[in-house]
Amino acid sequence: MNLDASSITPPPYPLPSRGGGVVLEIGFGGGEHLVAQAAAHPELRFIGVEPFLNGVASCLRHIEESGVANVRLHHGDARDVLACLPDASLDRIDILFPDPWPKKRHWKRRLIQLEFVAELARVLKPGAEVRFATDWANYAAWTLEVFTRNPHFSWTAERAADWRTAWSGHVTTRYEQKRLGDCTPVWLRFARM
Ligand SMILES: C[S@@+](CC[C@H](N)C(=O)[O-])C[C@H]1O[C@@H](n2cnc3c(N)ncnc32)[C@H](O)[C@@H]1O
């Protein structure tokens, strides 16, 4: 098959315009949340990262069915994407129900680690935020501790309802629906100072 540039048909949708904010979703699973966010916010541009190939395929189907034009996907590890991003280039990072690794001997496999959070701080603009959710109590406590040890982040909760209730505009994720954790979901928002 001839794959020179002249044989490639341009996509039947407009490319997203520059200027709006950029949101990164790490571990988008099947992409339901990512695509719903992109549809609800055409003024923003979204990057989704997911190493699970079936998840990427599912997300591509959602993108095609919805017709959104403001999403770009990377099939792979979020740490590789973060390493390529310039300083202060993102407006928001969503990490929703990451793999919990509940057994103590597996905690080192958790995505949220001191070095990882330092990298999130580097790529976020001042005033930007990280949205994190989990339904594992130990992972919620772990994440709070790791973020509060980074001087660039502050936990934005002012009352219990702030971490007990999803933020406005949240779209339920596939994993969230399964209720596999040991607590009701905990919703943590961290501001990049
Ligand atoms: C428990 S699932 C949750 C998926 C989705 N966020 C949801 O709530 O339905 C965690 C996801 O994170 C992805 N993941 C694991 N390690 C990752 C990494 N290093 N970078 C990006 N995604 C990762 C997994 O493949 C999986 O799809």
The ligand as a MOL file (V3000), in Angstrom:
LIG
                    3D

  0  0  0     0  0            999 V3000
M  V30 BEGIN CTAB
M  V30 COUNTS 27 29 0 0 0
M  V30 BEGIN ATOM
M  V30 1 C -8.4930 1.1320 37.6090 0
M  V30 2 S -8.3390 1.7160 35.9620 0 CHG=1
M  V30 3 C -9.3750 3.1880 35.9120 0
M  V30 4 C -9.6980 3.6200 34.5090 0
M  V30 5 C -10.5660 4.8740 34.4070 0
M  V30 6 N -9.8810 6.0550 34.8940 0
M  V30 7 C -11.8770 4.6760 35.1200 0
M  V30 8 O -12.0620 5.2770 36.2070 0
M  V30 9 O -12.7180 3.9070 34.6160 0 CHG=-1
M  V30 10 C -6.7030 2.4400 35.9570 0
M  V30 11 C -6.2000 2.7430 34.5680 0
M  V30 12 O -4.9130 3.3560 34.6280 0
M  V30 13 C -4.1310 2.8500 33.5630 0
M  V30 14 N -2.7110 3.0180 33.8910 0
M  V30 15 C -1.9700 2.2350 34.7000 0
M  V30 16 N -0.6950 2.6610 34.7270 0
M  V30 17 C -0.6460 3.7710 33.9340 0
M  V30 18 C 0.3970 4.6410 33.5400 0
M  V30 19 N 1.6430 4.4770 33.9870 0
M  V30 20 N 0.1060 5.6660 32.6960 0
M  V30 21 C -1.1530 5.8270 32.2430 0
M  V30 22 N -2.1790 5.0190 32.5700 0
M  V30 23 C -1.9350 4.0050 33.4060 0
M  V30 24 C -4.5720 1.3940 33.4610 0
M  V30 25 O -4.2790 0.8100 32.2110 0
M  V30 26 C -6.0660 1.5040 33.7080 0
M  V30 27 O -6.8080 1.6910 32.5120 0
M  V30 END ATOM
M  V30 BEGIN BOND
M  V30 1 1 1 2
M  V30 2 1 2 3
M  V30 3 1 2 10
M  V30 4 1 3 4
M  V30 5 1 4 5
M  V30 6 1 5 6
M  V30 7 1 5 7
M  V30 8 2 7 8
M  V30 9 1 7 9
M  V30 10 1 10 11
M  V30 11 1 11 12
M  V30 12 1 11 26
M  V30 13 1 12 13
M  V30 14 1 13 14
M  V30 15 1 13 24
M  V30 16 1 14 15
M  V30 17 1 14 23
M  V30 18 2 15 16
M  V30 19 1 16 17
M  V30 20 1 17 18
M  V30 21 2 17 23
M  V30 22 1 18 19
M  V30 23 2 18 20
M  V30 24 1 20 21
M  V30 25 2 21 22
M  V30 26 1 22 23
M  V30 27 1 24 25
M  V30 28 1 24 26
M  V30 29 1 26 27
M  V30 END BOND
M  V30 END CTAB
M  END
